[in-house]
Amino acid sequence: MENTLSLNAILSQANCEFLVFDLSRRVTPISNKDFVAIEENRIAYPFPAQQHAQIGIAFWQPNQAPWIWFLKMPLDERGLLNQAALGDFIQYVAQAMGATLDKTPTEEEQEKLAANPYTFNPQDDKKAIFHAFLTAKLNQPASQYYDHAQHYTSGELGWEEWQGVGLQGIADLCARMDKHNNLTRLRKALSNMPQPPKYALLGCLEHCDIPESLANRLEEEIQAMMSGDETDLFLLTAHVRALAGAKPDVVHRIVESMLETEELRHREMLIAIAGRCWQALSNESLLDAFLIAVADQKDQAFFQQMVADLVMIPALRPQVLGLLHGSASPALLDAVKQLQQSVKA
């Protein structure tokens, strides 16, 4: 095992099957084929955040429950996995587990493996939806909280009776929205539930593929908030994030609407667009409008951070570099100029 150079090789040698999810932005599956290519630096990491890859790996042997690693790995300036860090983690595995993974690790081995700089603890909503996706993918039962979440979102318990609804139950519901009439429950709940459970639901939905009927309901909620006397910016932002997995034309339309409304070009909204709805920014005019809105925040560090984050996404890198090196609109050039002047002042 000392000579093993990849996690894929370790798992293959131990006769383990495995599933990989990206947790950097949205919780989304990475095919085993792509994961091997990422490990071998044949492709850039697809959805990095802050120059790191956050990865959830579930692996198991026949008739065993999965073990899970949550890893946070640095990337180089091209978005490729830092091979020294990967090798370092593999050494931790070798030292903790010995020659094989084909046995349940002892408590001491688990502690050794946890004591390294590359494992991390995901946010609660990401961890919940990761486990929900994993059990659904493996055709395993949902958590003990699933049934209660179903009853609550159907309206049977009363919308104010949300305190006993577990986040994991909501995540299980979202991961199984194509089963047990759950999609109807979710649409109904969005229109009726109070803010605390609604935030939890929206936080789970941002990692899911959003069917048309649910996207329509989310859009209706957004339009209602925008037409009110006072817009709750944070709740509106949560709805925008929840639409990240809708069809591209829907995401494009919503992002365009946010960027066209001056009072909504708030830092919180801009972070949400870059963090969850970045696919819409592959449209050059939307990317231009987005960068203008970021520059208008008059915060040089924020502008640089957002640009650095977007340029690391392989699907956006050519457009971002193109705008910064020649094809920017006069309005973007002017916004950047004003930003620079405000810094000097």
C-alpha positions, -999 to +999 in steps of 0.1 A: +000+000+000+030+023+005+034+024-033-002+033-040-005+067-057-043+071-059-074+067-038-090+048-067-061+023-065-065+020-028-102+013-030-098-011-060-071-031-041-094-034-011-122-047-034-143-017-025-171-001-046-173+037-042-193+068-050-180+103-052-198+136-047-186+172-050-195+193-019-176+225-029-207+243-043-237+222-048-237+186-036-235+168-070-223+133-081-189+129-098-187+098-119-160+073-110-145+077-144-142+115-139-129+110-104-100+088-117-093+115-144-093+142-117-069+121-095-046+116-125-047+154-134-061+146-168-090+170-162-094+201-139-117+198-109-152+207-123-167+228-094-140+242-071-147+268-044-119+291-031-093+271-049-102+238-031-120+206-040-144+195-013-152+158-019-174+132-002-164+096-009-185+067+002-169+032-001-179-002+009-173-039+004-200-065-003-227-067+024-211-039+044-223-004+053-204+024+036-176+043+052-173+079+043-144+103+039-150+141+036-119+155+020-108+191+013-079+192-012-060+222-026-059+229-063-032+245-083-037+277-105-050+255-134-076+239-112-058+205-110-056+185-078-025+192-058-006+159-061+016+165-031-015+170-009-031+139-024+000+118-017+002+132+018-034+121+025-026+086+011+003+084+036-021+092+064-044+064+052-015+040+050-003+048+085-038+047+100-051+016+082-021-005+076-020-026+044-057-029+036-091-014+039-109-048+039-117-047+076-137-024+098-112+002+113-107+001+150-115+032+171-077+040+172-074+036+135-104+059+129-088+086+152-055+083+134-072+088+100-093+117+113-062+135+126-050+149+092-054+183+075-074+170+046-106+158+062-133+184+070-168+186+084-193+198+059-221+222+067-252+206+082-273+210+051-247+196+028-240+167+050-278+159+053-284+160+015-252+140+009-265+112+032-299+115+016-285+112-019-263+083-009-290+062+007-313+069-022-286+059-047-279+027-028-316+019-025-313+020+013-341+032+036-343+069+044-336+082+079-360+078+108-370+115+103-384+109+068-419+098+077-424+128+100-411+152+073-436+137+049-465+142+073-455+178+080-450+188+044-484+174+035-500+199+060-514+171+082-497+183+114-503+221+110-478+244+094-467+259+128-458+225+141-424+224+125-401+222+156-399+185+155-391+182+118-355+171+113-332+185+087-323+150+076-359+142+070-363+173+048-332+162+029-345+127+025-377+141+011-359+163-014-336+134-025-367+113-031-390+140-047-398+116-075-413+091-051-443+088-027-460+120-040-432+140-024-431+166-052-467+176-045-458+178-008-429+201-015-449+224-038-476+227-011-452+232+017-433+261-001-466+281-002-475+275+035-446+268+058-431+294+081-396+308+075-375+286+097-384+253+080-386+270+047-350+280+049-341+244+057-361+232+027-346+258+003-311+249+015-317+213+005-333+221-028-303+240-040-285+207-044-313+189-063-325+188-099-356+209-099-386+197-120-405+222-140-436+223-116-414+230-086-394+256-105-427+273-114-437+274-077-403+289-067-406+315-094-441+324-082-427+329-047-398+351-061-423+372-081-445+377-050-416+388-029-403+412-056-438+428-060-442+434-023-436+466-004-405+454+013-384+425-002-368+401+023-334+400+006-321+369+024-353+349+018-353+360-018-316+349-021-324+315-007-351+310-033-327+320-061-301+294-047-329+268-046-334+272-084-298+263-091-308+228-104-336+240-126-334+240-164-307+264-178-333+288-193-350+292-159-318+299-141-307+324-168-341+342-165-339+345-127-303+356-126-310+382-154-340+395-134-318+398-102-291+417-120-315+441-137-330+452-104-306+477-088-317+471-052-312+434-056-276+437-067-266+431-031-234+413-021-254+384-006-272+379-040-240+381-060-224+355-038-255+333-043-253+336-080-216+328-082-218+300-056-249+282-069-261+296-102-228+301-119-239+281-150-259+311-161-227+332-162-215+312-192-237+337-211-213+365-219-238+394-214-249+380-180-213+375-170-206+411-180-236+424-160-226+403-130-190+416-130-204+452-133-226+446-102-196+431-083-174+461-093-202+485-082-198+472-046-166+494-045-147+467-027-114+457-045-108+426-024-144+414-030-140+419-068-107+401-069-121+372-048-151+368-070-131+369-102-105+344-088-133+321-077-151+321-111-119+318-132-112+285-114-144+269-128-134+252-160-167+259-177-163+297-170-126+302-173-125+311-210-153+337-207-139+353-176-104+356-190-118+369-223-138+397-205-108+406-184-084+407-214-101+426-241-138+418-247-153+436-217-181+461-224-175+498-220-198+497-189-177+470-173-145+488-181-160+520-165-172+501-134-137+486-129-122+521-134-145+536-108-137+508-084-100+514-088-105+551-082-125+545-051-097+524-037-072+551-044-094+577-027 
